[in-house]
Amino acid sequence: MKKASLTVLVSLSMLAGAAYAQSEGVTMSTDPAKAADVEQRAQMLRQQQESMPSHEAMPMKKKPHHKPMKKHVMKHKAAAAAPASGASQ
């Protein structure tokens, strides 16, 4: 019973938080000074994006997915260095 009531309480608090976050979203203003400020910021951001080099032009470095296991590498190095058994010299 306690688990069920705790689950309901957590769910309700999450819903209340989501509703509060949505209520403070976009606001509308008819002030021309604010509109000009927003347009100026948009132009500045556009200029910054145009001046930055694109990600497509830069070559990407390939990173290994994981580090090789030391035991495995050492085993292959030892096998390559040692002569095969039964080989004539």
ChimeraX attribute file (.defattr): number of C-alpha atoms within 10 A of each C-alpha:
attribute: neighborCount
match mode: 1-to-1
recipient: residues
	/A:1	6
	/A:2	7
	/A:3	8
	/A:4	9
	/A:5	10
	/A:6	11
	/A:7	12
	/A:8	12
	/A:9	12
	/A:10	12
	/A:11	12
	/A:12	12
	/A:13	12
	/A:14	12
	/A:15	12
	/A:16	11
	/A:17	11
	/A:18	11
	/A:19	11
	/A:20	11
	/A:21	10
	/A:22	9
	/A:23	9
	/A:24	8
	/A:25	7
	/A:26	7
	/A:27	6
	/A:28	5
	/A:29	9
	/A:30	7
	/A:31	8
	/A:32	9
	/A:33	10
	/A:34	11
	/A:35	11
	/A:36	11
	/A:37	11
	/A:38	12
	/A:39	12
	/A:40	12
	/A:41	11
	/A:42	12
	/A:43	12
	/A:44	12
	/A:45	12
	/A:46	11
	/A:47	11
	/A:48	11
	/A:49	11
	/A:50	10
	/A:51	9
	/A:52	8
	/A:53	10
	/A:54	9
	/A:55	8
	/A:56	7
	/A:57	7
	/A:58	8
	/A:59	7
	/A:60	8
	/A:61	6
	/A:62	6
	/A:63	6
	/A:64	7
	/A:65	6
	/A:66	6
	/A:67	6
	/A:68	9
	/A:69	8
	/A:70	8
	/A:71	9
	/A:72	9
	/A:73	11
	/A:74	11
	/A:75	10
	/A:76	11
	/A:77	11
	/A:78	10
	/A:79	11
	/A:80	10
	/A:81	8
	/A:82	9
	/A:83	11
	/A:84	9
	/A:85	6
	/A:86	6
	/A:87	6
	/A:88	6
	/A:89	4
